């Protein structure tokens, strides 16, 4: 039985670009990037990646502040723009709390159901903010968008 994880060496350069442009608070963070090499699904949906903030005990053992795990199958099949989007998403979970002077894990800005938005519209501030962002990008005029990971 083979290993289910491997070091994601080719991710480091993309991460450096994203950190310098969008995530300067991570400039001094030690982040490990790994691939999950077997099937990665939850509730029937393909998982693209995950971010983990390391505990003090884990940092003592390996020195990393965060570990970002990426779905190797998806990573190997998407273009560089989607790779950047997936990695940017995971880096958005890696935050810094100025008051506590420590790294934190940041939750998603929005968690909702498509059917609820279809039935009730942009009913909450976070849903409205996402709707405005999508409208500004003209995403509503692009019906041929494909889902990364292809669950449909």
SVG drawing of the C-alpha trace seen along z (x, -y; Angstrom):
<svg xmlns="http://www.w3.org/2000/svg" viewBox="-38 -45 49 47">
<polyline fill="none" stroke="black" stroke-width="0.4" points="0.0,0.0 1.5,-3.3 1.6,-6.6 -1.5,-8.8 0.5,-12.0 3.6,-13.5 5.5,-16.8 4.1,-19.3 7.4,-20.8 6.0,-22.6 3.5,-24.5 6.0,-26.7 6.7,-29.1 3.0,-29.8 2.5,-30.3 5.3,-32.8 3.7,-34.8 0.3,-34.8 1.7,-35.6 3.6,-38.6 0.7,-39.9 -2.4,-39.1 -1.2,-37.7 1.7,-39.8 0.7,-38.8 2.0,-35.3 5.5,-36.5 7.1,-35.1 4.8,-32.1 6.3,-28.6 3.9,-26.7 4.2,-23.1 2.5,-22.2 1.5,-18.5 -0.6,-16.5 -3.2,-14.0 -2.7,-11.3 -5.8,-9.1 -9.5,-9.9 -10.6,-12.8 -14.3,-13.4 -16.7,-14.4 -20.5,-14.0 -20.0,-13.1 -18.1,-16.3 -14.5,-16.4 -12.3,-18.2 -9.8,-20.6 -7.7,-21.3 -7.6,-22.2 -5.6,-24.4 -4.5,-23.4 -3.1,-25.7 -0.5,-23.7 -0.7,-23.5 2.2,-24.4 2.9,-20.7 3.1,-20.2 5.3,-23.3 7.7,-21.8 7.9,-18.7 8.2,-20.1 8.3,-23.9 5.4,-24.7 2.7,-27.3 0.3,-25.9 0.0,-22.8 -1.9,-23.2 -3.0,-19.9 -4.0,-19.9 -5.9,-17.2 -3.2,-15.8 -5.6,-14.5 -7.3,-17.8 -4.0,-19.7 -2.6,-17.6 -5.6,-18.2 -6.2,-21.9 -4.5,-24.9 -2.3,-27.4 -5.1,-29.9 -7.2,-27.3 -4.2,-26.2 -3.7,-29.8 -7.3,-30.1 -7.3,-26.8 -4.1,-27.8 -5.3,-31.4 -8.4,-30.0 -6.4,-27.9 -4.0,-30.7 -7.1,-32.9 -7.7,-30.4 -4.3,-31.3 -4.6,-34.4 -2.9,-36.5 -4.5,-37.8 -2.9,-41.1 -4.5,-41.2 -3.3,-37.7 0.0,-38.0 -0.5,-34.5 -1.6,-32.7 -5.2,-31.7 -7.4,-29.6 -9.9,-31.9 -13.4,-30.5 -15.1,-31.1 -16.8,-34.4 -19.9,-32.7 -21.5,-29.3 -24.9,-28.8 -27.1,-26.7 -27.7,-27.5 -31.4,-26.6 -31.8,-29.0 -30.3,-31.8 -32.5,-30.8 -35.6,-30.9 -34.8,-34.0 -32.2,-36.0 -29.3,-37.8 -30.9,-37.6 -27.9,-38.1 -25.0,-40.6 -22.4,-37.9 -24.6,-36.4 -25.2,-39.9 -21.4,-40.7 -20.7,-37.5 -23.5,-38.4 -22.0,-41.8 -18.5,-40.4 -19.8,-37.9 -21.8,-40.6 -18.8,-42.8 -16.8,-40.0 -19.7,-39.4 -19.9,-35.8 -23.6,-35.9 -22.9,-36.3 -20.7,-33.2 -23.0,-30.2 -20.2,-27.8 -18.2,-28.0 -17.0,-24.5 -16.7,-23.3 -13.2,-22.3 -13.3,-18.7 -16.4,-18.0 -19.1,-16.9 -21.9,-17.6"/>
</svg>
